[in-house]
Amino acid sequence: METLTSLSPAELRLLIRTEDPRIRTTSGLADGYQQANVVILPNHLANDFEAFCRLNPAPLPLLYRSQSGETSCLPLAKHADIRTDISQYCVYEDGRLVETVCSLQSFSRSRVGSELQGRGSWSDMVCFYLGCSFGFEGRLKEAGVPVRNVEQGTNVSMYRTSVPCAPAGAFSCPLVVTMRPVPADMLDAAVEVTHLNPLAHGAPVHIGDPALLGIHHLSRPDYGDGAALRPGDVSVFWACGVTGIEAILSSKPSLAFSHSPGCMFLTDIPDCSPPPAPPPPPDGARRPSTGPDGELTPLCFLISHNPLWYSLASKSAVTRIRQLEAIIGEDPGQRGISALFVQDELLRSCLALSHASSVAITTGFPTHYDHSPPDETDGPPGAIAMATMLLSLGKQVTMVTDRRAVDMNRSILDEAVRKGVLKAAIPLVTFEDSGPDSALRFLCHHGDPSKPRYDHLVAIERSGRAADGNYYNMRGVNIKHLVDPVDDLFTAAQEIPGITTTGIGDGGNELGMGKLKEKVEALMANGSLIACDVSADYAVTAGVSNWGGYAVACGLHLLHTCSSHQRYLKKGLGHTTLQEQIQDWTANLPSVDKEEAVLSTLVSFGIRSGKTGHLAMEVDGLTFHPTHSDIITRLLEVTLGSTNHRPG
């Protein structure tokens, strides 16, 4: 007898029709062909459910909607009968699962006059065929990616999440996901293979800690079987068509049917078939790209160890952010900063910030200890540029400063808002060391590490604590008396799950540059004395720190106009990005005029250039025109390019 795995979908459907006991789940069967989730609803709910599918394309990729009472589905399979060609069906009454059956024929014949009486008849039912992740399992195996549920002979693990789908009409329910363990070194392969099959849910919607989806017991799936992770495996989650079953349960139709999870309808459609044409986008929106465009293929990057969390961005967006990183790494001041460069620190920081909801930014380097104010012009412009982009993206932003500089920095921020450089006013706070738990209380609500107040801390050109507890400028002068212990926040954040940190610097003595301490000590002037001892998760180096802030703002714009990253952020749910949003993000990018206005404000407050001490339109001894203005122009050219603001 032929093995089941060698049979065609048509042959397998015939076996299912005869209730062959060998077919318990269709995982691992019909490799090379799409499989389908099936939801069967009364006609009066059909339009609402189709709209629900269109709004939530990742879990509910619509392959075909039948006519009322139609039992065949010629666009998907020949000689098929939806009443008999699934190995197990679920029957629902008033939103309750009442039984599982091997055939629906009795519902369309003898039972029309009894159980269905008053609830409609089969002729009133509409069948929806939705893509299934089993359709990409064969391709994963071809790419060398192990499919653990197939290896272990089990149904795939499926989980109800805490993520709500976008509602439509009568339908509103949480997203359901499948989980497949994938070796960490094969994540890119798994992402690329599945991205190329949008009919089977496409690329993952989450990679890493299941708790971030509201899943607290990986060993206890809501549907299917548990899958054992092997050493080195990472939990990878794809949107799942069982979301359609949750939609039935929540909308409570008088009568409805579905496949039983894991028992799919086998189509004759090859898994390399192009996706159906997407519906027209709403007015002003851009159509998402779902086809196998190589530039849109997502790449996978680790953005957090605690909790474990990866993010995705298209090859196009990644390439451009790396171009930004190269531009800010230039060193016209010849400070030797290129020796500290680590590739993709900017990219990973931008990805982590993209997922953040509340960000605290700190800056301030009082290098001019013999002047009042002692601060320099590097730092605040970059901080304001990041803040205004983060505000434009809908994130909460707080600025942390020294007690000695509160009034001055409040006036600078107010002036930035008045001039249209900063999108809106933001809180300005200070931090004092008032005891062993002061950093924890500052960072977390009620000092509870499970309730962080911020999920990302950014330090840009902020004086950082050296190994001896002092703070040094580049000339080795101790300026500790001018600096509050903001470093303690970064140290405490290392032990608080869910808080990520970024340090931006241009010399190695800035807060966060402790990640590069060995390089600073070995390669930078006075490095053994001045090197910051406090690390950040990401250490972004730049020829001038302000440029790092500009690059972060530009990188966030690139990510939020990247369809691959946006899909991952939204879990494939809801409307596409509107053109009005993109216009606002673009309006809040740094520009030559805005940054010149910020620098002019700083000079008016007596703030001086870091390297020379000049009270002039310069930063680190480099005049705004042409040096800084040229860097800003080039960053914008990479960000906006010639693609009408639509990178990737």
N, C-alpha and C positions, 0 to 999 in steps of 0.2 A: 504494500500500500504506500502511495506517495505520502511524504511528510506534509504536514499542513503548511509549512513555510515555503514549499515549492509551488503551491497552488495559486492560481490567479484569483482576483476578487470575485469574478463570476462563479468560479468553481467553489469558492468558500461560501458564497451566498447560498448556493444550492445545498451545501452541507448544513448551514445554519437553518435553512428552511425545513430540513428533515430532523432538526434538533440533535445534531451530532454531539455526543457528550464530550468530545475532545475539545470543543471550542468553549472555553469558559470566559476568556477575555481575548480581545483582538490585538492586544499589544504584541508586537513581534511578528504579526501576520501581514500579508500583502505588502511587503517591502516595496517601495517604489511607487506606491499609490496613496492618494489622499484617503483619510477616513473621516467620518462625519459624526458629530453629535446630532441628535434629533430632538426637537421640541415640537409637539403637536398641540395646537390650541384652537379654541372656538374662533370662528371667523370674526366675531366682533372685537377680538383682541389682537387680530393679526397686524393691523397697521401700527398699533402701539408697539408691538414686539419688534416689528421691522425697524421702527425708529430707534428702539432701544439697542438693537444690533448695530445700527449705523453710528450711534453715539459711542459705542463701546467696542470698537473693531478688534482689539486684541483678544478679548475672551470670546467674542461672538462674530468671527469672520463669516459672513453670510455667503454660502455657496449656492443656495437655491431656495426659493419660496414657492411652494406648490399652489395650485388653484384649490379652491374649496373641494374637499372630497377626493382629490387626486391621490392615487396610491402609487403611481409610478413617478420616476424622476429622470426622464430621458437625458437631460443635460449632464447628469452625473453617472448614470448606469443604465444599461439596456436590460430589458426583461427583469426588472427589479419590482418588488412589491414591498412597500414599507411596512405592511402589516405582518410580514413573515420573515423578513431578511435581517433581523437583529436577534441575537441569541437570547436576550432578556430585556423586557420592557418594564417601565414603572407606570403605574396607574394612579392618578391623583384625583381626589374629589374635595372640592372646597379648600384646596391648598394642602391637603393631607395625603401622604403616601398610603394608599389602602391595600395595594398588592403588587407583586411582580408576576409577570406572565411571559410565556414563550411565544405568544402570538396575539395579535390584535384582531384577528378575523372574527372572533365571536362578538366583538364590540361593533363590528360593522354589519353583522347579519342578525343572528337570533336575538341578540340582546338589545337591538334598537328599540324594541317595543317595551322593554322592561327597565333595566338599569339606566338606559340613556333617555328614557321618557322624561320630558320636562327639562332635560339638560342639553337638548339638541341631538343631532344625529351625526354619523360619520360624514355625511355630505356637507355638514357645516364646519368640519375640521380642516385646518390649514397646517401643513407640515413645513417646518423650517430645518434645513440641513446646514450645519455649522462646522467649520473646520476643526480638526482635532490634532493634538500634538503627536499622536501615534504616526501621523503622516510624515514626520521628519525623523523618526527613529532609525529608519534604514540609512538615511543620509549621514546621520551621526556615526553609525557603525562604519560606513564607507570612509569617513574622515578619521577613523581610528579612535573616536570618542566612545568609551564604554557606556552602554545603556544598562544601568544597574538593575532596573526592574525586569528587563528581559533576561539578563544573566541569572538573576535570582528566581526567575519563573513566577513572578508576582505581578499583580496589577500595579499601575503607577500610583504613587501617593498623591492625594488631592486634599486641599485644605481650604476651608472658609477663612477669609482674611477680615481684617478690620477696615479694609479700604472700600469705600462705597463707590459703586458704579454711578455713572451719570444717569439720572432718572428720565423716563419717557412715558407719559401717559400713566397707565396702570402699573408700570414696572419700575421697581426700585429694589435693589438687593446688593449685598456685598460681593466683591470680586472673589472668585474661586481660582486657585492656582494649582498647577502640578509641580512637583519637586523631583528633580533628578540630580543625584550626586555626580559631580564632574571633577576630575583631577584638576588642580589649580593651573597646571601648565597646559591644559587643553581648553581653558575657558574661551580664548579667542576663537579657536576652531568651532566650538559649540555655538558661540554667538553668531559667527559668520554663516554657518550652515543653516541655522534656524532663521536668521534674518532673510535668507533667500527664499523662504517658504512662508510668505504672509498668510496663505490659505490655512496653514497649520499653526496659527497664532504668532508666527514670526519670532523675533528675538526675545530673549528673556525680559521680564519686567522687574526682576529683583535678583541680585546675586549676593549671598552672604547670610547674615544673622536673620533667622526666621522671625524673631521677635519684632523686627522692624515692620513686619506685615501683620502683627498681632497674632502670630502663631507661636504658642508657648510650649507645645509638646509635639516635637517633630515625630516622635515614635507613635503618636496617636492621630493618624489622619482622619479627616471627616468622611472621606470616601476612599475607596481603594485600600491598598496594603502599605505598610511601612516599608521603607527601603533602607538597607544598612549602608552607612557611609564607610568607606575604607580610608586608611591613613592617607592624607593629602587631598582628600575630596573636599569640595566646596558645595554647599547647597545652592542649586540654581532653580529659579522659579519662573515658570511660563504661565501666562494667562490660560485659563481653562474653560472649555465650553460647558462644563458642569455649572458654570454661572447661570446658564439657561434654566437649570433645575431649580436653583435658588430663586430665580425670577418667578417660576411657577409657584413655589412655596409661599413667596411673599405677596403675590397678587391674588392668590386664592380663587382661580377660576373654578366653576362648578365641575368641570371635567377637563382633564388634560393628560397627555401621555409624554413620555420621554424614553430614550434609551436608558438602560441601567449603566451607571458609571463604569467605564472600562469595556463595555459591550457595544462597539460602535457599528455604524453602517459603513460597509466597504464600497467605495466608489471605483469606477474605472478610470478616474482622472489621474494621470501620472503626477508624482509629487513635484515635478519641475514645471508644471503648467503655470502660465502667467496668471497673476491675480485678476479678478474681475475689475472692470473700471469702477473707480470709487464714485460715490454720489457727488453731485455738484456741491462745492463748499458754500457756506453762507456768505452773504454779501461782505466784501472786504477781507475775506479770509484767504489764505493761501492753501492750495491743495497739498496734502502731505505726499511725500514721495514714498512709495511702497515697493517699487520694482527693484530688481537686482542691480542697481547702479553701484559700481565698485567704490566710488567716492563716498557713497552713503553707508557703506558697510561699517557697522560699529566695531570699535576696538574697546577692550576691557581693561580697566585700571583699578588697582586697589587704592581706596581713598581712606580707609580706616581699619585699624587692627582691633579696636575696642569701642564699639562692636565691629565684628568683621563685616566689611561692606565694600562692594565694588560698584563702579559706575561705568556707563557707556557713552561714547561720543563717536561721531563718524570720522572716517579717515580724513575727510576734507577739513573738518573743524580741528582735528588734532594737528594736521599739517600747519594750519594757520596759527594756532597757538604756539607751536614750536618756532614759527617765524617771528612772532612777537618776542619770544624768549631770546632769540638770537639778536634782535634789535636792541633790547634793553641791556644785553650783555656787553655791548660795545663800551669802550673805556677811554673816551677822549681825555679824561683827566689823568690817565696813566697811573691808576691806583693799584693795578694788578688784580682787579676783582675777578678776571676771567679764570684765575687759578682756583676759585672756589666754586665754579659752576657745576651744577648737577642737573642733567637733562630731566625735563618733565616735572620739576618741582612746581613750576608755574601752572602747568596743566593740572596736576593733581590738586593743588590748592584751589584752582578755579572750579574743578569738579566738586570738591567738598563744599565750597561756598555755595555752589549752585543748589545743593541739597539742603543747605542750612535754612533755618527760619529766623534765627535771631543771632546777630553778629555784634561783637564788641571790638572796636578798633582803638588802638592806643598809639600815640606818637609823641615826639618831643625829645630833642637831644640838646641839652644846655651846654654846648661845647664852649660858648663864649662866657666863661665864668666871671670875667672882669667887666662885663657889660650888663645893662639892664634894659630889656630882658636878655637873658643869656642864650635864648633859643636860636636855632638856625633855620634857614628857609627850606631846607630839605625835610620832607616828612608830612607837614600839614597839607600841601597841595595833593600829594598822592593819597592821603587819608580821605580827603574830601571827595576826590574822584571816585574812589571805591565806594564811599558811603552813598553818593548820589545814584550810582548804578544799582547798588543793592536795594535802595529805596524804590527805584523804578521797577525792580523785579518783585516788589511786594514784601520785602524782608524787613524785619525790625533791626534798627541800627542804633547802637549806643557808642558814644565816644568817652574814653577813659583818659584823664589827664592828671597832672600834678596839682596839688593844692595851691602851690605858689602861682600857677598859671590859669586858674579857673576863670577869672574875670576877663583876662585877655583872650583866651580861647573862646569864651562865650561870645565876645564881640566879633571875633573873626568868623565864627560860624554864622552869626546873625547877618554879617555883611555878605557872606557867601550866599545866603538865602536871598538877600535883597538884590544881589546882582544876578540871580538866576543860575549860579554855579552849583549850589546845593539845592536839591529838589525840594526839601522841606526841613524844618527845624528838627533836630534830634537831641535826645538827652545827653547832657555832659555830666559825668560823674567822676569822683575820685575814689581811690582805694587807700586805706590806712591799715597798717599791721597793728591790730588791737588785741592780738591773742592767737593761740595756735590754730583756731578754727576760722579765723577771719577770712581767709581766701575761700574756704568752702562755703561760708555764709554769703559771701559776695557772689560766687558763681552759681549757687543753687538755691532754690526756694526753700526757706526754713533750714538751710544747711543740709538738705537731704540730697545725697549724690544721685539718687534715682530721678531727681527733678531739676535738671540743669536749667538755669535762667538763660544761658547762651549756649549755642551749639558750635560756635566757631569764634576763636579769638585771633585777631590780626594785630601784629606789631609792625609798624613801618618807621624806619629810622628812629627807633626808640633806644635810648641808652640801655645797654644790657649789663647785668652783674657779672663781674669776672670771678675767677676761682677764689680769690682772696676776699671776696665780699664787697669790693669796691667797684666803682664805675669810672671808666677811663675814656677820655677822648682820644683821637688818633695820635696825639702827641704824648700820650701817657700821663696826662694830668688827671688827678682824681677829682671827680665832680659829684661825689656821692651826696653831698649836702644839698644838692639841687634836685635830687631824684627821689620820688616815692617808690616803694617796693612793689611795683606792678609785676615784676618778675615772678613774685610768689603766685600770681594767678596762673601763669603758664606752668609753673612747677606743679601746682595742685591739679591743674587740668589733666596732667598725664595720668592721674589715678581715677579720673571721673569718666565712666563710659558715656560716650555721646558728645564729648567736647573735643573738637579738633583745633589745632593751632597752626598759624602761619607766621613766620618772621621774614621781613623784607629788609635787606641791608646792602651796603656797598663797601664795607670795610672789615667786617667780622666782629666788631665790638657792639653790634646791635642785638637787642633782645630777639631770641630765636636762633641766632647764628651758632648757638652751642652745638647744633647738629653737625656743624662743619668745624668744630673746635680744633681738631688735629691739623686740618689744612691751614686754618688761620694761624695757629702757633708756628707752623713750619714755613709758611709762605708769605705772610703779611708783615709789614714793618711793625715792630714792637708787639708782634703777635703773641709771644709768650706771656706778656703782661696784660694786654688789653682784651684778649679773646673772651667773648661772652661764654659763660659756663652754662647758660640756660638754653635748653633745646626747644625747638618747635617741631611739629610733625613735618612741616614743609619749610624749607629755607630757600627763599627766592632771592637770588643775587642780581644786582643791576649796577651799571656804571654810575647811576645816581638813583637813590632809593625812590624818589618820586616816580621815576620811570616804571618801577615795579608796580606802583599803585595804578598808574595809567594802564599798564598791561593787564592787570587783574580786571579792571573795568572792561577793557576790550575783550578779554578772554570770556568773561561772563556773557557779554553780548553775543559772541560767537556760539557759545553753548546754547543759549536760549533761542537762537535762530537756527539751530541744528535740529532737523527733524528726528534724527536717531536719538539724540539726547532728550529732546522734549518728550518723545514717546516713552522713554524710560522713566523720566521724572513723573509723568502722569499715569504710568502703568498701562498705557494704551487706552485710556478712558477719557471721555469728554470731547469737547470741541477742539478743533485745531486752533493754532495761534492766529489771532486777528491782526490785520495789517495795522490797526490803531496801536496795538501793543508794541509792535516792532518799531513804529514811528516814535513812540515814547522812549523806548530803550535807546534808539539812535540819538534822539535829542539829548539824552543824559550821558552820552559818551563824553570823555574829555575832549577839549578842542583847544586850538592855539589861543583863541580869544578868551575862553574861560580860564585857562591856566595862567595867562598873562594877567588877568584881573585878580586872581587869587594871589599871585606873587606881589602885585602892586599893593594889595591890602596888607600883606605881611610886612612889606617895607614901610608902609605908613605907620605900623605899630612898632617900628624900630628893630625888626627882626633881620638878622644879617646872614650873609653868605657863609657857609660852613668853613670853607677852606681859607678864605682870605679875610673874613670879617668885614667885608665891604657892605655898606648899607646901600645896596644897588639892586637892579633887576638881574640878579645872577643867583645861581645855586651851585654850591661846591666850586666856586671860582669860574664857572662856565656861564657866560651871558645867555639870557633867555633867547635872544635872537643872535646868531642863527642856531645855536646848538640845541636847546631844549625844544624850540618850535619845530625844528626839523625832525627830531625824534617823535614828537606828537603826530606830526603829519604822516610820517611813515607808518606809525602804529595804526592810524585811521585807514590808511590805504590798504593795509593787510586785512583789517577788520571788515571794512565795507566793500573793498575790492570792486569788481566790475560785474557782480552777480545780483545787483539790485537788493543788497542786504540779505541774501539768502544762502549763507554758506552751509552746505551739508544738510 
